Amino acid sequence: MAAGRQARDLTTGPVFGHLWRMLLPMSAGIIAMMLVGVVDAYWVGKLGTAQQAAVQFVFPVSMLVMSVAIGLGSGAASVVARAAGRGDDDRTKRVATDAVTLSLIVVTIVSAIGITVIDPVFRAMGASEAMMPHVRDYMQIWFAGIVFVVGPMVASNILRALGDAIVPSLIMIGGAVINMALDPLFIFGWGPVPAMAVQGAAIATLVSNMIVFVVAMAVLIVREKIIDLSWPGFEEILWNWREIARVGGPAAGSNTLGPITNTAVLAAVAGFGEAAVAGVGVGMRVEAFFLIPLFALSGCIGPVTGQNGGAGATGRVREAFAKAFLFCTAWGLGVAAILFVLGDYLAPLFLPSADGQGVAEIYWDIAPFAVFGYGIAMAASAGFNGLGRPLLGVAVNAARGLLLIIPLAWAGGMIAGTAGVIWGMFAGNLIIGLGAAVFVLRFAPLTAIGVRARAARPAETRAGSTAPAVALKDGEGGSQLREPEE
């Protein structure tokens, strides 16, 4: 194992110390990425209403594609973390390399398909004739350069799986700064650079992502020396791709449940008027800004559970979950207290109407006091992904959104109007938080699933090893290759 990676071993030292060390820089990276969206909207808004509407209109499609990237990144992080936790440097290099190649192949296919279906997809979504030229200008460039978006995400997840949260966060922040700096240059032009309007916004994103892609790959190749360019045979590569997809597929689907839940909640509110929708929408957005550390925690716990699960340290896995849940509770209740006190002052800053302000204030008086449950659900799901048990993570997120919040919010709306919807959200988050914590800490399996072996494959030896590998059942119908204990 490379000396740098050994120094970032997550299987020794204080568990919460590792989580905290990774959480802070990742929070900064998430803030930087959120600012990119704000700055993009600001500059594009100066071009006109049709341009602004077009760029906002592409957001759901881009987020759907990004969920694929997040899934690939989760799958890569899971298999790399478990291999690193077992101390298998050869295996770590092989799965990291195959994760990168799989992501490049998948996004190339998505890019080719996406470019050809821009018109029918966005027309079906309701884009007007005035918006379509701007949609094409933006999405043709965005789809063409999507490989430079997904590549760094997968590379950053691999680095976090190895215990490094600082470099991925610096890459995120650097890319965000470059994007924000290039936006006005390419949108409005300056000197030899022509004004490119909406295309300029897309090109600014493309250029910044290209730079980030080069830097991220350089870190993997030069510093980590984790990219293995040898040819192990297609059977070996396909085997690894399947294991990455086994975690990444459910993770991608699970990632879409949050936006679906929020959309359903807003739909439940829509029947009570525009002020209700605006108030709840602003309440959710402001709340989300305060919850960035919980989002960051969900990106940090997987490497910790993955490495320790791979090392067989189930006690440390349980400790990681327990301390993550305590952090979610403390942070969530702190945020709730802040919004309860400041809600009356924040509402007029975001909402022009008194009715909308009143709804936002009601939201901040109720919903944040159970938002710790949302954090616990996110941490539980991400931790299960790290262990190679993604279906448990999907179950937690599905229970929160589909079984609790959506039906409770709609039922609450029927009983008590807008306030009832908010109380439904509160109840859903409270129930899932308490339920998930009890399930994870008392009943859930906390062992890591090993990389599945091919049933017909004969016992092998790792490069440089004289001991034969033996296939052991992994507990979920697969098996894993391990060195026999001495």
Buried (B, 14 or more C-beta within 10 A) or exposed (E): EBEEBEEBBBBEEEBBEBBBBBBBBBBBBBBBBBBBBEBBBEBBBEBBEBBBBBBBBBEEBBEEBBBBBBBBBBBBBBBBBBBBBBBBBEBBBBBBBBBBEBBBEBBEEBBEEBBEEBEEBBBEEEBEEEBBEBBBBBBBBBBBBBBBBBBBBBBBBBBBBBBBBBBBBBBBBBBBBBBBEBBBBBBBBEEEEEEBBBBBBBBBBBBBBBBBBEBBBEBBBEBBEBBBEEEBEEEBBEBBBBBBBBBBBBBBBBBBBBBEBBEBBBBBBEBBBEBBBBBBBBBBEBBBEBBBBBBBBBBBBBBBBBBBBBBBBBEBBBBBBBBBBBBBBEBBBEBBEBBBEEBEEBBEEBBEEEBBBBBBBBBBBBBBBBBBBBBBBBBBBBBBBBBBBBBBBBBBBBBBBBBBBBBBBBBBBEEEBBBBBBBBBBBBBBBBBBBBBEBBBEEBBBBBBBBBBBEEBEEBEBEEEEEEBBBBEBBBEBBBBBBEEE
